[in-house]
Amino acid sequence: MEPILNSAVTALLQKHNIAFEVIEIVLSEDKKPIRNLEELLVAKGLDPTSVVRSVLFRGGSEQFYLLAVAGGGRADWGLLRKQLDERKLRMAEFDEVPEVTGYVVGAVPPIALPANLKVMVDASLHHYETVVIGSGVLGFALALKGVDLLTLLAGAEDGEFVKV
């Protein structure tokens, strides 16, 4: 039986009638995942490269940005600085993540975020029929159709922001 999960993310998906599967990720006593996520996804018949990472960074203008990226690519900082017209970019500090997104590190979704957070969608998201995103709650992820996620991210800036 699928665990029941209530979060702003699941509420948004339900509001838009988007089907999703809850994936429980077993946590250790210190709230860290104790299983290899890749093995867990493979066991569920999901592509481990389909995980959408929500990478938070801050520009020199003090604006925060969230980059949604799937697969193994890494952010192309030079390209991002140019695209955003920011001279400086840095990864957000650990304690900035919950302050800015409302979610803890390890559970940040690319949707159901504060309106002032600029979201950027890497082209890598278009390569997966099913994607896995943060649920907003540590210890749980959500699997859904990639096209449904992209529909919810329609207002975000879309482009190629990573090095492969």
N, C-alpha and C positions, 0 to 999 in steps of 0.2 A: 504494500500500500504506500502511496506517495505521501510524504510528510506534508502537513498543512503549513503554509507560510504566509504571513500577512506582512506586507511592507508597502511602501509607496510605489515600488517597482511593480509588484504583483497587482496592486490596485490599478495602476495605469494600464497594464496589459489587459486586465479584465474589463476596464472601461471601454477599451477599443476592441473587445472580443477577440483578442489574440491568444491562441492556444500556446501553452508552455508546459514544460516538465520541470519539476523541482528536483534538483540533484543535491543530496545531502553529502557533505564533506565532513568526515569524522574529525573532530578537533581533540588535541591533547589537553591536559589540565591547564596549561598556560595559553590556551586558545589559539594554538597554531595547528594547521592541517597536519595530520599524522600519516595520511595516505598520500601516495603520489597521485596527483590529480590526473596525470596522463593515463596511468593504469586504470583509474576509476572510470574515466571517459571511454576508454577502449572497451572495458567490460560492459558498458552500457550501449556499445555500438556507435559511439560518437567519435568524430575526428578530433584528436587532442590539439590539433593546430587551429581548430575553430573557436578557441577561447578568445573572446574579445577583451583585451586589456584596456583599462581606462587609466591613461597616464596623465597625471596632473602636473602642470608646470606653471611657472610664474614669469612674466615678462618684466623688463626693466621699468615699464610704465605702471607696475604693481597689479596689472590685470592678470587673472588666472585663466588658464586654458586647459581643456581636457581633450586629449587625443584618444579616440577609439580606434584600436588597431588589432587586427587578427593575424595569426601566423607568427613567424619568428623574426619579422623585421624590427629594426631599431629606428627610433626617431632620427630624422635627418635634421639636425639642429640648424645648420646653415639655411636650408630650404625653409624651415619653419620661421626663422628670424626674418627672412626676406618676405615671406608670405604675410606675416603678421605685422611687418614694419616695426619690429622690436630689435633694438641693438643688443639687448641681453636677454637670455632665457636660462632658467635653471629649473631643475626638478623641484617640486614642492617638498618642503620639510615634512617629516612624518606627522607632526602635530598640526600642520596646516591642512592636511587632507580632510579630517572630519570637520574642521572649522569652515572650510570652503564648500565641501560637497554635502555635508550632513551624514556621511557614511565613514565607517572605519576602513583602514587600509586592509585590502584583501576582500572587500565586499562592494567596492565602488562600481556602480553600474554606469553605462553610457547614457542612460535616460533617467527621468524623474529627478532632475538636478535643479538647483537654484537658477532662476532666469538670468542672473547676471554672469553666469559662468559660460564662457564661449566654448562651444563643442565643435570639434573638428573630426571628420570621419575619413579615415584612410581608405583608399580604394580596395585594400585587402579584404574589407568586409563584404565586398561584392562577389567574392570567390567561393562562398560557402552557402550551401542549401540550408543547413542548420548551424546556428551559432550558440555559444554558451557565454552568458554574461553574469556579472555580479548581481546578486539578488537584493543587495542593500543590507543583508543580515549575514554576519560572519558564520561560516559553516554551511552555507547554502549557495548554490548557483542555479541558474535557470537556462534551459535549452529551449530555443524557439526558432522559427523559420527566419533565415537571414533577411528575406524580403520584408517580413513584418517589422523587424528591427529597423531596417532602412527607411521604412515608411514613417516610423516614429521619429527618426532622425532627419527627416526631410528638410528642416529648417537649418540644419548644421552645415558648416562649410565642408565641402567634399573635395578630395584631392589626393595626390600621392605625396605622403609626408614621411615615408620611411625608406631606409636603405635595406635592401634584401640581402 
